[in-house]
Amino acid sequence: MLPNRDGVGPSQVALPQGRWTCMLDFLVERFPAIRAAEWCARMANGDVVDQTGRRVAPQQAYVPYGRLFYYRTVPNETPNAAQACVLFEDELLVVADKPHFLPVTPSGNYLQETLLVRLRRKLGIDALTPLHRIDRETAGVVLFAKQPATCAGYHALFARREVAKTYQAIAPGNSLMRFPLTRTSTLVTGDQFMQMREAPDDASRQPNARTEIELMETRGGQGRYRLRPLTGKRHQLRVHMAALGLPILGDRIYPRLLPQGGDEIDNPLRLLAQSIAFRDPVTGENRRFASLQQLHFPAAPPD
């Protein structure tokens, strides 16, 4: 395995059965955006190794069913001015307050400009591991483990739904709806890339998504809502609010997928992971962490 480099851990790729004669041929076909000369340079620098940690050479015979490890790069990555703060740190956990538009982990065109990599560099903790995720567009509390040996215990809390998460959202008001209410449905992958959707009611299908929704206040036709997800499906809160006819302000995916054209800094998704609470599986103590951020209602149009 390769060590972390500037906060970034090595990526890996599986070696399937195939017709490639050498490792370089496989990598060039598997990653067409990366030129052969760049792979050769990486290999010469020892930046591509096999699962035993041995350096891989370009003309090395291709052997299936193993794994290669390498450093992923994002040329000309767009700088991100959004800044997170650390709410809490002890020997077990780091708790960060993430702003809108900052990804939690590297993916796609995001690498150095992610919360995980920034924290690893800032705190000098290569082993730092996120215990859950929130969308890039969502702001709020994110937990990280400092010790790899403890990750399984924390992940089990989420799997057993023993973590109480509270969100806030700003969305249209509806005077005909009565709150609090609980939205229960079955979420499945939608037809559009990135989207989820509610499946039609089917007695043979068990619901997999449940959200408690409470109206906290109204202002100018908009409402501030408290959302408590009782399950953890992808985009659950966004789908449930849109399905109720209350799409969260600033949502470019629900109810309709809008063209990607850059972030609207002045119109973020009005969704905040406000707090998270659980009984620590290592220490046994009750933990609760809350965001310092606030969601703001949109400014009223001038008269």
N, C-alpha and C positions, 0 to 999 in steps of 0.2 A: 504494500500500500504506500501511496505518496502522502507526505505530511500536508497539513494546511499551508496555504501560501497567501499571505496578506488577507487572512480571514476566510479564504475560499478553500473548501475541501475538494478532493478529487472527485470527478464524475466517473461513472463506470458504464461499460457497454458489454452485453453478453455476446458470445461468439457462437452463432447458430451453425447448423450443418449447411454447407454451401460449396460453391465451385471455385472460391478464391484460392489462388496459389500462394499468396504471401499476405502478411498483415497489412501492408500498405494498400494493396488492392481492395481489401475489405473496408478499411477506414475511408478511403476515397469514395467508394460506392455508398457506404452507410451515411457519410456526412458530405454530401455534394457541395455544400457551401464552403468547405475548407479545402484548399488546394493541396496537391501532393507535396509540393515543396515545403509547405508549412508543417505537414505531418513529419516530414523528414527532419526538419529543424527541431521539432519537439522531441523526436526520438533521439537525436544527437545530444540533446541537453538532458536526457534521462527523464523526460516528462511524460513518457508512456511506459507503463510497466504491466506485467501480467499479475495474476492473483497470488503468486508467490513473492512478488516484489522485484522480480528480475526485469531489467531493461529489455525493451522490445526493439528489434531492428527492422527497417523497412522491408527487406527481402527475407525476413524470417518466415519459415513455412507456416502457413495457416493451419491451426489445429482447432477444431470446433469444441464447443461445450465448456470453454473456459470463460474468463472475463479479462478485459483490459481496463486499466485505470489511467486517467489523464486529466489535465486541467482544462476546463472549459474557459473560453474567452469571449468577450463581447466587444468587438472593435467599435470605437467611437460611441461608447455608451453615454446616453444623455444624462447630464448631471441632474440631480434632484435636490431642490432646496428644502424639501420637507424634513423636519428634524424631530426625532423622538426623544423622550426623556426617560430616565430610569426611575421608576417609582419606588423600587425596593430591591435589595440584594442581601443575601446571606450566604452561608456555605453551600446551600442546596439550590436556590432559585435566583433568577433575575426576572423582574417584572418590569416590562416596558410599556409606555403609553405611546402608541403608534399614531402618527398623523394620517390624514387622508392621502392617498396616492403613493404611499411607500409600500412596496411589496414586503412580505415577511421573509420569504426565502427566494433564492435565485431561481429564475425560470425565464425561458424565452430571451427577451432582450434586456433582462434585468439580472445583474450579477453583483457588482460592487455597490450599486445603489439599492441595497436591500437592508432590511432591519437586522437580519441575522449577521450578515457580513460586517456591517457597521459596528454592531455590538462586540463581535469577536475581536475586531481590531481595537476598539476603544478600551475594552476590559482586559484584553490579552488572554482570552479563554478560548482556545481552539476547540475544546470539547462542547462548547455551548450548543444546546439542541432545543429547537422549539417543541413545546408540548402540545400545541394545537395551532390552528391557522385561522386568520380572518382575511377577508378579501382585501385586495390592494386598495380598493376604493373606500373601505370601511376604516374608521378610526377607533382607537381604544386599547384596551388592556390585552397584552400578550404575555404568556408565561414561557420561560426557558429554564431548562435544567442545566446545572453546571457539572454534574457528575453522571457519566453514561450509565453507571450501575443502577441509578435511581429511576431512569426513564420508564422502565417497564411498569413500575408501581404507579407512577403518575398517569401513564397512558391507560392503565386499567381503570382508573377513576372515570375517565372520559367514556371508556367503553361501557362501563356499568351505569352511566348517567348519574354519577354521584358528584358532579360538579354543577353548581347553581350559577348560571350565566344570566345576566340582565343587560338588555340593550335599550337604547332610546332611539327613536326615529321621529322625523317630522314628515308628515304626509297630509293629504287633503282631509278635511273634516267631513263628517256625514251625520247630520242631526237625526236621521232616521235609524241609525244603528245604536244598539244598546251595548255598553261596555260595563265590566270586562266580559270578554268572550274568549273561547278557545277554538282555534282553527285546526282541524284534523283532516289530513288527506294523504294520498299516496303520490310521492314525487318520483318522476321518471325523467330520463334524459329527453330533452326537447329536440325538435327537428333542426333548429338553428344551432350553430356552434356556440358553446358556452352556456346555452340556456337549459334550464330545467322547466318542467311543467307539471301541473296536477293531472293525474290520470283520471278518467271517468270512474264514478263509483262502480265497484264490482264486489259483490258479496264474497267472491272467492279470493279476493286480494286483501291482505292485511294493510291498514294504513301504516306508513312509516315516518310520518312527519306531524308534529304537534306543537303548537305555539299558543301561549297565553298572551292576550293583548289587552292592555288597559289604556284608556284615554286619560292623560294627566292634565292637559290644559288645551284650550283653543285660542287662536288669535288670527283674526283676519281671514277666516275660511280655512286655516290650516290647524292641524292638531299635533301636539307632542304626545307620543305614545311610549309606553313601557312594554317591552317585548321580552318574554321569557321562553326561550326555546327548550322544550322538554325532550327533544331529539336533536340530532346533529347532522341533518342532510345538507348537501351543498345548496347554497342560496336560499335556504328554507325561509328565512324571514322576508326576503325580497319577494319570493314567489307568493307567500301567504298574504302579504299586504296587497300586492297587485291583484290577486284573485278576489279580494274583498272590495276591489274598486278603490283602493287607497294606496296607489303606488308611492313608494318613498321618493321624496324630492331628490332630484339629481341622478336618478337611476337611469342609466343608458342601456340597460339590458331588459328590464321589465317595466311595463307589460310588452314593450316593443323594443326590439334590438335596433339601436341607432348606429349609424356609420361611425367607425372609429376615426377620429380626427384630432386626437390630442386631448389632454385633460382640460376641463373647464375649472380652473383653480377657484373661481368665484362662485361656482355652482357644484360643490362636491356632493356626493351621495350623503344624504342626511341620516346616516346610520352610525351609531356609536356603541362599541362594546363597553358598556358603562362600568360593570363590575363582575367579579368572578369570586366564588367562595367554595371551599371544600375542606375536608378533613385530611390533613397531610398524612400520606401513607408511611412516611419515614419517621416523623416526630410525633404524630398523633394529635398535634394541635390544630385548632380551627383557624383557617386562613381566609382572609377576605381582602381583596385589592380593588380599588376604584380609580377610574380615570379622573384626571384633573380637567379634561376638556369639556366644552359645552357646545351643544348644537344650537344654531341660531336660526330663527325664522327668517324667511326672505324679507327684504325691505319692501315696504308698501310702495306701490307706484305713485308718482307725484300726481297731485290733483290737476 
